[in-house]
C-alpha cells in the first residue's frame, strides 16, 4: 500500500542530501514520522499546509517499512501510519511537486 508524506522544499532537499530524515519539527517532537493515506492526505494538507507553496508529495511503500511502521488512531478516529525510525530514500517510490494554483493545492492521481 502506498502512503504519503508532505515535505517543504527545504525538507525534501535535506532528505535527498542525507539519504534519510527524522522528518519535520512536528515529527521530531512526536518521536515518529507522520504519514497519510490517499484518503486522509487532502485534509492533512488543508490543516497543516494551507496556502504553502513549494511542497512535495513523497510516496512510500508501506511494505518497505515493515516492523517500524505502526497504524495508530489519530484525527477523527482514523488510522494513520507512523514510522518509528528515520524515513529513508530507499523507502520512496515517487516524489512529485504539489503545486499551489489560485491558493489551492493540485493533487496528482493517487494509486
Secondary structure, DSSP 8 states (H G I E B T S, - for coil): -EEEEEEEHHHHHHHHHHSEE--SHHHHHHTSEE-B-TTTHHHHHHHHSTT--SEEEEEEEGGGGTTTEEEEE-GGG-EEEEESS-EEGGGEEEEEEE-EETTEE------
